[in-house]
């Protein structure tokens, strides 16, 4: 009887550990340094249910949502198009609608978020001062909606 109780307890403990591990947030890292990003700097208002879902999976829950992409387009036009072009074709900053990325991690949702949030080389500073984390997911959904590259290279589609 004691062995059965012990085994049952052990199985329940292992299940609890496995469940808590499955629910752990992803670790976001700076595109250049690899250091963990400090989300406490994020602009207020972005800790939505969709952002929490993104933090669990690393996948943008707004991808494929036409309304989210429309909102993302508006945000992109005001904050990103000056450097990346109105159609994300690239100007001062690189194009964002094809499958060539200066930082290849941009082909994954997690990687693109890391670049937006933490910034990168050149003039691409951290965008947490301009956009909430939820806004960034909307911008990403817009960029994904206008993608013209090879679908086989699109990590977010896998």
Secondary structure, DSSP 4 states (H G I P E B T S, - for coil): -HHHHHHHHHHHHHHHHHHHHHTPPPPPB-TTT-PBP-GGGSBTT---HHHHHHHHHSS-TTTT-HHHHHHHHHHHHHHTHHHH-TTS--SSSPPSSSS--SSGGGGSHHHHHHHHHH--STT---GGGTSBHHHHHHHHHHHHHT--S-GGG-GGG-
